[in-house]
Amino acid sequence: MSLDRINLHLVSDATGETLNAIARATTVQFEHVQILYHRWSLIRTRFQLHRVLEGIEAEPGPVLSTLVDRALRADLETTCQRLNVPVVNVLDPVMNLLQDTIGEQAAARPGRQYMLNADYFQRIDAMHYVLAHDDGQSRAGLAEADVVLVGVSRSSKTPTCFYLANRGIKAANIPLVPKLPEPEGLEALSVPVIGLTLEAPALIEIRRHRLRLIASNDAAALMRQNSSEYVDEEAVKAELLWARRLCNRRGWPVIDVTRRSIEETAATVLQLMEAWHERRRKAGAESQRPTA
């Protein structure tokens, strides 16, 4: 029997991001059901778990868990069994596979993925870098970038850079504006340069939304002066064509972000970065081969 509404409990001993990602990836496949999410994060003591168990009893529904503490897991599973509520510990299949492969028992320490280690500080550095090099700022520091994104206004350069920073990638972005000088010096950088574009109707809608958001600010008067060209269909099409031709002329790959989420755009950027570095490695190996 199908249901049109269910409770889904996400119980984590850390931030809950793993469960949120799993829930997003799976529940989106069910279009005709309303899912009420109950998120329980940083559950590391019996007292904290008691609140969770009360919540599950008050609003029963399937439980997804990433608890690694064995005592807390046992309490959760016992209560779910009593309530006849299904519970899945989503880390178990991968954890068991690795334990069997490595031949070592997992440490069962909650939140270890968020330790203040070198990877953590690399992400912090990348965040600071994105802030300092957003929208063409601090051109002198571009040599320190891992990737440079270029594109017209509102082509999702900034959010993509921040998403990449969360992966430890130093990403700078530079706007492409037809009436301003073309960006110079990027070819001399030893980093990949990647263009972002999108279809004109989507860009116009994003820009109109942007204009509505800032309508009450001091910048509104200035934006109104340029709003016609900023959202005019023919002007936007010409702007996008100019930007794509510029990227093609410079040999920069272009990603169409019209129907891509920020996550998908960032994943494509990472693929293009890997391809760029692979070409560089092959070119370096070829240059070192002895000539006959």
Beta strands, then each sheet from edge to edge (+ up, - down):
strand 1: 5-11
strand 2: 34-40
strand 3: 63-65
strand 4: 87-89
strand 5: 147-151
strand 6: 171-175
strand 7: 193-197
strand 8: 254-256
sheet 1: 2+ 1+ 3+ 4+
sheet 2: 6+ 5+ 7+ 8+
end
